[in-house]
Amino acid sequence: MTHTTDEPLIDVRGVHTHYGASHILHGVNLVVRRGETIGLMGRNGMGKTTLLKTIMGLVRPSGGQVQIRGHDLRRLATHQVARLGVAYVPEGRGIFANLSVRENLLMAARPGSDGRREWTFERVLETFPRLAERLDHGGQQLSGGEQQMLTIGRALMTNPDVLILDEATEGLAPLIAREIWRICGLICASGISSIIVDKNWRHVTQITDRNLILVKGRVVFEGDSHTLRAQPDLVALHLGV
């Protein structure tokens, strides 16, 4: 966990989101400041992915306000949100299966919103040595864990200010999941702000500054990791299997 400032990179205020007649998010608030790591938790179907898609402009809010670095989301297309320094690693990964590992990475390479080029091709390969061994493999030839590494590495190639990671380790073998958590820790320590969604609340709270729990599209808990771990009844109620 890193030192934070009060500058909001993402500011979600009283957001409501619908899918047709279905009311998914109910007045959600979320602030992400520079250098801050947020855990977003809750059981399946509680609105986590909808909130992430709303932040990215993939789903438009029906009420409330979202600001990305002070810019009103209503005036932004999704690619403009990305250009403002927000990188999205979706559930299901979304790599280009017909491109090689090298091509997947290099196609995303660009300086950050302030011109930074800290995450180079070489640095990504140092962080993900498995990818360095598979540069000429097609995306479809990679294991699930390698695909997750590739999609995170591709996001880092954009030199983001905020990395949004949906279902960080879902479906991965325990050994690979541990490697993903190690990498998440390195990313957080590098100063990139993060929103991390994962069902393993114990691992999430080891690297997050603050955590939110969503239940049926409403925030039922917001607090630091120590406070959450100190409330086992709350965890069992909202996150227990």
C-alpha positions in Angstrom: 0.0 0.0 0.0 1.3 3.4 -0.9 1.0 7.0 0.2 -2.1 8.7 -1.2 -3.1 12.3 -1.9 -6.6 13.8 -1.8 -6.8 14.3 -5.6 -9.6 12.1 -6.9 -8.9 10.2 -10.1 -12.3 8.6 -10.1 -15.3 10.2 -8.3 -18.6 8.3 -8.3 -21.4 10.1 -6.5 -24.9 8.8 -6.0 -24.9 6.7 -9.1 -27.9 4.7 -10.3 -27.6 2.3 -13.3 -30.3 0.4 -15.1 -30.3 -2.5 -17.6 -33.6 -1.8 -19.2 -36.2 -1.9 -16.5 -33.8 -3.6 -14.0 -32.4 -1.2 -11.4 -28.9 -2.5 -10.7 -27.0 0.3 -8.9 -28.7 2.3 -6.1 -26.9 5.5 -5.2 -23.4 4.1 -5.2 -20.5 6.4 -4.1 -16.8 5.5 -4.8 -13.7 7.7 -4.7 -10.3 6.6 -6.0 -7.4 8.8 -5.1 -3.9 8.8 -6.5 -1.9 5.8 -5.2 -4.9 4.2 -3.6 -5.9 0.5 -3.9 -9.6 -0.3 -3.5 -11.1 -3.7 -3.0 -14.6 -4.1 -4.5 -16.4 -7.1 -3.1 -19.7 -8.9 -2.9 -21.3 -12.1 -4.1 -22.2 -12.7 -7.8 -24.9 -10.5 -9.2 -24.5 -7.7 -6.7 -23.5 -5.0 -9.2 -19.7 -5.0 -9.1 -19.1 -5.5 -12.8 -21.9 -3.0 -13.6 -20.1 -0.4 -11.4 -16.9 -1.0 -13.3 -18.6 -0.8 -16.7 -20.3 2.4 -15.5 -17.0 4.0 -14.6 -15.6 3.0 -18.0 -18.6 4.5 -19.9 -19.5 1.0 -21.2 -22.8 1.4 -19.4 -24.4 4.8 -18.9 -25.7 5.8 -15.4 -29.3 6.7 -15.2 -28.7 9.0 -12.2 -25.9 10.5 -10.2 -22.5 11.7 -11.4 -19.2 10.1 -12.4 -16.0 12.2 -12.9 -12.8 10.9 -14.3 -9.9 13.3 -13.4 -12.5 16.1 -13.1 -14.1 15.3 -16.5 -17.9 14.5 -16.5 -18.3 11.0 -17.8 -21.5 12.0 -19.7 -19.3 13.8 -22.1 -16.8 11.0 -22.6 -16.6 8.0 -24.8 -15.0 4.8 -23.4 -11.8 5.3 -25.4 -11.5 8.9 -23.9 -11.8 7.4 -20.4 -8.9 5.1 -21.3 -6.9 8.1 -22.6 -7.4 9.8 -19.2 -5.4 7.0 -17.7 -7.9 4.3 -16.7 -7.1 0.8 -17.8 -9.7 -2.0 -17.6 -9.0 -5.7 -17.3 -12.4 -7.2 -17.8 -13.7 -10.5 -16.5 -13.0 -13.0 -19.2 -9.8 -11.2 -20.1 -10.6 -10.1 -23.7 -7.2 -10.8 -25.3 -6.9 -11.0 -29.1 -6.6 -14.7 -29.6 -5.4 -14.4 -33.2 -2.5 -12.2 -32.2 0.8 -13.3 -30.6 1.8 -12.3 -27.1 4.2 -9.8 -28.5 1.5 -8.2 -30.7 -1.0 -8.1 -27.9 1.4 -6.1 -25.8 2.9 -3.8 -28.4 -0.5 -2.8 -29.8 -1.4 -1.3 -26.5 1.9 0.6 -25.9 1.5 4.3 -25.3 2.7 7.0 -22.9 0.5 7.7 -19.9 -1.8 10.7 -19.6 1.1 12.9 -18.4 3.6 11.5 -20.9 5.1 8.8 -18.5 6.6 5.7 -20.1 7.5 3.8 -17.0 5.9 0.5 -18.1 7.8 -0.4 -21.2 7.7 -3.7 -23.1 10.9 -4.8 -21.3 9.5 -4.0 -17.9 6.3 -5.9 -18.5 8.3 -9.0 -19.6 10.5 -8.7 -16.5 7.3 -8.6 -14.4 5.7 -11.5 -16.3 8.6 -13.9 -17.2 6.1 -16.5 -18.4 5.1 -14.1 -21.2 8.8 -13.6 -22.1 9.0 -17.3 -22.8 5.9 -17.2 -25.0 6.2 -14.1 -27.1 5.5 -15.8 -30.4 2.6 -17.9 -29.1 -0.9 -16.9 -30.1 -3.3 -15.8 -27.5 -5.4 -18.9 -27.9 -2.3 -21.1 -27.1 -1.9 -19.7 -23.6 -3.3 -21.2 -20.4 -5.9 -19.3 -18.4 -3.3 -17.9 -16.0 -1.0 -16.8 -18.9 -4.0 -15.1 -20.6 -4.6 -13.2 -17.3 -1.0 -12.2 -17.1 -1.2 -11.0 -20.8 -4.3 -8.9 -20.2 -2.8 -7.3 -17.1 0.5 -6.7 -19.0 -1.4 -5.2 -21.9 -3.1 -2.8 -19.6 0.2 -1.8 -18.0 1.6 -1.0 -21.5 -0.8 2.0 -21.5 1.0 3.4 -18.4 -2.3 4.0 -16.6 -3.0 6.0 -13.5 -5.8 3.6 -12.5 -5.9 -0.2 -13.1 -9.4 -1.8 -12.8 -9.1 -5.5 -12.4 -12.3 -7.5 -12.6 -12.2 -11.1 -11.1 -8.4 -11.1 -10.7 -8.0 -14.8 -10.1 -11.3 -16.4 -11.1 -10.8 -20.0 -12.4 -7.1 -20.0 -11.9 -5.1 -22.8 -10.2 -3.8 -21.9 -6.7 -0.2 -21.6 -7.8 -1.1 -19.2 -10.7 -3.4 -17.3 -8.4 -0.6 -16.7 -6.0 1.5 -15.3 -8.8 -1.3 -13.0 -9.9 -1.6 -11.7 -6.3 2.2 -11.1 -6.2 2.0 -9.1 -9.4 -1.0 -7.1 -8.0 1.1 -6.2 -5.0 4.0 -5.0 -7.3 1.5 -2.9 -9.3 0.1 -1.3 -6.1 3.6 -0.6 -4.8 4.5 1.1 -8.1 2.0 3.9 -7.3 -0.7 2.9 -9.8 -4.2 3.3 -8.2 -6.3 0.1 -8.5 -9.8 -1.2 -8.1 -9.6 -5.0 -7.6 -12.6 -7.4 -7.7 -12.0 -10.9 -6.5 -13.9 -13.4 -4.3 -10.9 -14.1 -2.1 -11.4 -11.3 0.4 -8.3 -12.4 2.4 -5.9 -11.8 -0.5 -7.7 -8.6 -1.5 -7.4 -7.1 1.9 -3.7 -7.9 2.1 -3.0 -5.2 -0.6 -5.9 -2.8 -0.4 -6.2 0.5 1.4 -10.0 0.6 1.5 -12.7 -1.9 0.7 -16.4 -1.7 -0.4 -18.9 -4.4 -0.2 -21.9 -4.3 -2.6 -25.2 -6.0 -1.8 -27.9 -5.7 -4.5 -26.3 -2.6 -5.9 -25.9 -0.8 -2.6 -22.7 -0.2 -0.6 -23.2 -2.0 2.8 -19.6 -1.5 4.0 -16.8 0.9 3.3 -13.6 0.9 5.4 -10.0 -0.1 5.6 -8.7 -3.6 5.5 -8.1 -3.9 9.2 -11.6 -2.8 10.0 -13.1 -5.4 7.6 -11.0 -8.2 8.9 -12.0 -7.3 12.4 -15.7 -8.0 11.6 -15.9 -11.7 10.8 -19.7 -11.7 11.2 -20.0 -9.0 8.5 -17.7 -11.0 6.2 -19.6 -14.2 6.7 -22.9 -12.5 6.1 -21.9 -10.8 2.8 -18.9 -12.7 1.5 -19.2 -16.2 3.0 -19.8 -19.1 0.7 
